[in-house]
Amino acid sequence: MPVDALAWIRNLRGGSQTHLIKAADGHHYVVKLSSNPQGLRTLVNEWISQRILNYLRIPCPAVEIIHLSAEFLAQSPRVGILRGQVLHPPPPGWHFGSRFPGDPNLLAVYDVLPDIQLASCRNIHHFPAILAFDKWAANADSRQSIFYRARLADVLPEEDSSSGPDLAPRGLVTSMIDHGYCFNGIYWDYPDAPGYGLYYRPEVYRRVRGGSDFEPWLERIRSFPASILDKALHELPRAWLTPRDEDELPALLDRLMARRGKVPALIEAVRHKFPHYFPNWR
């Protein structure tokens, strides 16, 4: 069920003009409005991508449908989309929310780190993992992530726990965000450009020594069950879909399933186009 918005905290940087909002479940959410300038389909892309990433066991925020009531909007005049010099309020109803990893008054969250801190990220191995997903889903944006301090056990999937010797202490971790440009954004197709989906800092790929470093995620993609997409479609708010979208979305996901075997070759194309990103690949 949708979660009611309680309080507007602040607006956030980025082309989709998101807002940080506290919701009735006690969590804070980065809310992407249905009227965002990147298009309504980006909400669909975010929803489906999160369900896929959960199955692949790649860390990303939990998501919810956030209900912005007419009363909330009347009390929150800074919620809206800025076009020129005019702020346009969104329609009341259901919007997309990506959960903030904690209380924004207490938790520092970064989207940029110096290399020395980036190298210390305790789950840096999830950058090759998300690259496999981004090539599969044709993410037409560069890879976006956030960093914050947490227990590794809170973000590392249980079966991957062997990746770290001690999961209890807090340390710098990463979570993958912003999937509105998967499936080539509003175009819902699959252009395979080598630069799509790359994180802009080669440091995150320095430990990659070969194709085996993209496992077990490549195998999870190869064996990905269609039932995950069926469930995501069933849960998707119909208010986010136009009649044309209703017709085109099943075909888009059928093509996604047909692409599963292409991902290793797409990763190889990245390596050949940008060899400096993988200096230790032999």
C-alpha positions as CSV (number, residue, x, y, z in Angstrom):
1,M,0.0,0.0,0.0
2,P,1.2,3.6,-0.6
3,V,2.9,5.4,2.3
4,D,1.6,8.9,3.1
5,A,4.0,11.8,3.0
6,L,4.3,13.7,6.3
7,A,6.9,16.4,5.9
8,W,9.0,18.0,3.2
9,I,12.7,18.2,4.2
10,R,14.5,19.8,1.2
11,N,14.8,19.6,-2.6
12,L,17.8,17.7,-4.0
13,R,20.2,18.1,-6.9
14,G,19.6,16.4,-10.2
15,G,17.7,16.6,-13.5
16,S,14.7,14.8,-12.1
17,Q,14.2,17.5,-9.4
18,T,13.6,15.0,-6.5
19,H,12.6,16.0,-3.0
20,L,13.6,14.5,0.4
21,I,10.4,13.8,2.3
22,K,9.6,12.1,5.6
23,A,6.8,9.5,5.3
24,A,4.3,8.0,7.7
25,D,6.3,4.8,8.1
26,G,9.1,6.7,9.9
27,H,11.5,6.6,7.0
28,H,12.8,9.4,4.7
29,Y,12.5,9.0,0.9
30,V,14.0,10.6,-2.1
31,V,10.8,11.2,-4.0
32,K,10.6,11.4,-7.8
33,L,7.4,13.1,-8.8
34,S,5.2,11.8,-11.5
35,S,5.5,15.2,-13.2
36,N,9.3,15.1,-13.2
37,P,11.0,16.6,-16.3
38,Q,12.5,13.3,-17.3
39,G,9.2,11.7,-17.9
40,L,6.6,9.4,-16.3
41,R,8.3,6.3,-17.7
42,T,11.3,6.9,-15.4
43,L,9.2,6.0,-12.5
44,V,8.4,2.7,-14.1
45,N,12.1,2.1,-14.9
46,E,13.0,2.8,-11.3
47,W,10.4,0.4,-10.0
48,I,11.3,-2.5,-12.3
49,S,15.0,-2.0,-11.9
50,Q,14.8,-2.2,-8.1
51,R,13.0,-5.5,-8.2
52,I,15.6,-6.9,-10.5
53,L,18.5,-5.6,-8.4
54,N,16.9,-7.2,-5.3
55,Y,16.9,-10.6,-7.1
56,L,20.5,-10.1,-8.3
57,R,21.5,-9.2,-4.7
58,I,23.1,-5.9,-5.6
59,P,22.6,-3.2,-2.9
60,C,20.1,-0.5,-3.7
61,P,17.5,1.4,-1.6
62,A,14.1,0.0,-0.8
63,V,11.4,1.7,-2.7
64,E,7.8,2.6,-1.9
65,I,4.8,4.4,-3.5
66,I,4.6,7.7,-1.8
67,H,1.2,9.3,-1.6
68,L,1.2,13.1,-1.7
69,S,-2.2,14.3,-0.6
70,A,-3.8,17.6,-1.6
71,E,-3.5,18.6,2.1
72,F,0.2,17.8,2.2
73,L,0.9,19.7,-1.0
74,A,-1.0,22.7,0.3
75,Q,1.2,22.7,3.4
76,S,4.4,22.1,1.4
77,P,4.5,24.9,-1.2
78,R,8.2,24.1,-2.2
79,V,7.3,20.6,-3.5
80,G,7.1,20.9,-7.3
81,I,9.0,21.1,-10.6
82,L,10.8,24.3,-11.6
83,R,10.2,25.3,-15.2
84,G,11.9,28.6,-15.9
85,Q,11.2,30.8,-12.9
86,V,7.8,29.1,-12.1
87,L,7.4,26.2,-9.6
88,H,4.7,23.9,-10.7
89,P,3.1,21.7,-8.0
90,P,2.7,18.0,-8.8
91,P,-0.7,16.4,-9.0
92,P,-1.9,14.8,-5.8
93,G,-1.5,11.0,-5.9
94,W,1.1,8.3,-6.1
95,H,4.8,9.2,-6.7
96,F,8.0,7.1,-6.5
97,G,10.1,7.0,-3.3
98,S,13.6,5.6,-2.9
99,R,14.4,5.2,0.8
100,F,17.1,7.4,2.3
101,P,19.5,5.1,4.3
102,G,18.9,6.8,7.6
103,D,17.9,10.0,9.4
104,P,19.3,12.8,7.2
105,N,20.0,14.8,10.4
106,L,22.3,12.1,11.7
107,L,23.7,10.3,8.7
108,A,26.2,11.8,6.3
109,V,25.6,10.6,2.7
110,Y,28.1,11.3,-0.1
111,D,27.9,10.9,-3.9
112,V,31.6,11.9,-4.4
113,L,34.6,10.6,-2.6
114,P,38.4,11.0,-3.1
115,D,40.1,7.9,-4.5
116,I,41.7,7.0,-1.2
117,Q,38.3,6.7,0.5
118,L,36.7,5.1,-2.6
119,A,39.3,2.3,-2.5
120,S,38.3,1.7,1.2
121,C,34.6,1.1,0.4
122,R,33.8,-2.3,1.9
123,N,31.6,-3.5,-0.9
124,I,33.5,-2.0,-3.9
125,H,33.1,-5.3,-5.6
126,H,29.5,-4.4,-6.3
127,F,30.6,-1.9,-9.0
128,P,31.4,-4.7,-11.4
129,A,28.1,-6.3,-10.4
130,I,26.1,-3.3,-11.2
131,L,28.0,-2.8,-14.5
132,A,26.6,-6.2,-15.5
133,F,23.1,-5.1,-14.7
134,D,23.5,-1.7,-16.4
135,K,24.7,-3.4,-19.7
136,W,21.8,-5.8,-19.5
137,A,19.2,-3.1,-18.9
138,A,20.8,-0.6,-21.3
139,N,21.2,2.1,-18.7
140,A,21.8,5.2,-20.8
141,D,23.1,7.2,-17.9
142,S,26.4,7.0,-16.1
143,R,26.4,4.8,-12.9
144,Q,25.1,6.7,-9.9
145,S,25.8,5.6,-6.3
146,I,25.8,6.9,-2.8
147,F,28.3,6.2,0.1
148,Y,27.7,6.3,3.8
149,R,28.8,4.5,7.0
150,A,27.0,1.4,8.0
151,R,27.5,-2.2,9.0
152,L,28.5,-4.3,6.0
153,A,25.9,-6.9,7.1
154,D,23.2,-4.3,6.5
155,V,24.0,-3.9,2.8
156,L,25.8,-7.2,1.8
157,P,23.5,-10.0,0.8
158,E,23.7,-13.0,3.2
159,E,25.2,-15.4,0.7
160,D,27.9,-13.0,-0.2
161,S,29.1,-12.6,3.3
162,S,32.4,-14.4,2.6
163,S,33.4,-11.2,0.7
164,G,34.4,-9.6,4.0
165,P,36.1,-11.0,7.1
166,D,34.0,-9.1,9.6
167,L,30.5,-7.8,8.8
168,A,29.7,-6.2,12.2
169,P,31.8,-3.0,12.4
170,R,30.6,0.1,10.7
171,G,32.5,1.2,7.6
172,L,32.1,3.0,4.3
173,V,29.6,1.2,2.1
174,T,27.9,1.9,-1.3
175,S,24.4,1.6,-2.5
176,M,23.3,1.9,-6.2
177,I,20.7,4.6,-7.0
178,D,19.0,6.4,-9.9
179,H,17.7,3.9,-12.5
180,G,15.4,6.1,-14.4
181,Y,17.5,5.9,-17.6
182,C,17.5,2.1,-17.7
183,F,15.8,0.8,-20.8
184,N,17.2,4.0,-22.5
185,G,14.9,6.2,-20.4
186,I,11.6,7.2,-22.0
187,Y,12.5,5.5,-25.3
188,W,12.2,1.9,-24.0
189,D,14.8,0.3,-26.2
190,Y,18.2,-1.2,-25.9
191,P,21.1,0.8,-27.5
192,D,24.3,-0.9,-26.6
193,A,26.8,1.9,-26.3
194,P,30.0,0.8,-24.5
195,G,30.1,4.0,-22.3
196,Y,26.6,3.5,-21.0
197,G,26.4,2.5,-17.3
198,L,30.1,3.1,-16.5
199,Y,31.0,4.7,-13.2
200,Y,33.1,7.8,-13.9
201,R,35.9,6.7,-11.5
202,P,38.1,3.9,-12.8
203,E,39.2,3.2,-9.3
204,V,36.1,1.0,-8.6
205,Y,37.1,-1.4,-11.4
206,R,40.8,-1.7,-10.4
207,R,40.4,-5.1,-8.8
208,V,38.8,-6.7,-11.9
209,R,41.2,-9.3,-13.3
210,G,38.8,-11.1,-15.7
211,G,35.3,-12.1,-16.5
212,S,35.1,-14.2,-13.3
213,D,34.9,-11.0,-11.3
214,F,31.5,-10.4,-12.7
215,E,30.2,-13.6,-11.1
216,P,27.9,-14.7,-9.5
217,W,25.9,-11.8,-11.0
218,L,26.3,-13.0,-14.6
219,E,24.9,-16.4,-13.7
220,R,22.0,-14.7,-11.9
221,I,21.2,-12.8,-15.0
222,R,21.5,-15.9,-17.2
223,S,19.1,-17.7,-14.9
224,F,16.8,-14.7,-14.1
225,P,13.2,-15.9,-13.8
226,A,10.4,-14.1,-15.7
227,S,8.3,-14.4,-12.6
228,I,10.2,-11.5,-11.0
229,L,9.2,-9.2,-13.8
230,D,5.6,-10.5,-13.7
231,K,5.4,-9.6,-10.0
232,A,6.9,-6.2,-10.6
233,L,4.3,-5.5,-13.3
234,H,1.5,-6.7,-11.0
235,E,2.7,-4.3,-8.2
236,L,3.3,-1.3,-10.6
237,P,0.8,1.5,-10.1
238,R,-1.4,1.8,-13.2
239,A,-1.4,5.6,-12.6
240,W,2.2,5.6,-13.9
241,L,1.2,4.0,-17.2
242,T,-0.4,5.5,-20.3
243,P,-2.5,3.2,-22.6
244,R,0.5,3.2,-24.9
245,D,2.8,2.2,-22.1
246,E,0.4,-0.7,-21.1
247,D,0.9,-2.0,-24.7
248,E,4.6,-1.5,-24.9
249,L,5.9,-2.5,-21.5
250,P,5.4,-6.3,-21.8
251,A,7.3,-6.4,-25.1
252,L,10.1,-4.3,-23.5
253,L,10.5,-6.9,-20.7
254,D,10.3,-9.8,-23.2
255,R,13.3,-8.2,-25.0
256,L,15.1,-7.8,-21.7
257,M,14.8,-11.5,-21.1
258,A,16.1,-12.3,-24.6
259,R,19.2,-10.2,-23.9
260,R,20.4,-12.2,-20.9
261,G,23.1,-14.1,-22.9
262,K,24.5,-10.9,-24.4
263,V,25.8,-9.4,-21.2
264,P,29.4,-10.9,-21.2
265,A,30.0,-9.7,-24.7
266,L,28.7,-6.2,-23.8
267,I,31.1,-6.1,-20.8
268,E,34.0,-7.1,-23.2
269,A,33.0,-4.2,-25.5
270,V,33.4,-1.9,-22.5
271,R,36.8,-3.3,-21.7
272,H,38.0,-2.9,-25.3
273,K,36.6,0.7,-25.6
274,F,37.9,1.8,-22.3
275,P,40.9,-0.4,-21.3
276,H,42.2,2.2,-18.8
277,Y,39.2,1.4,-16.6
278,F,40.4,-2.2,-16.2
279,P,44.2,-1.9,-15.9
280,N,44.5,-5.4,-14.2
281,W,42.3,-7.3,-16.6
282,R,44.5,-10.1,-18.1
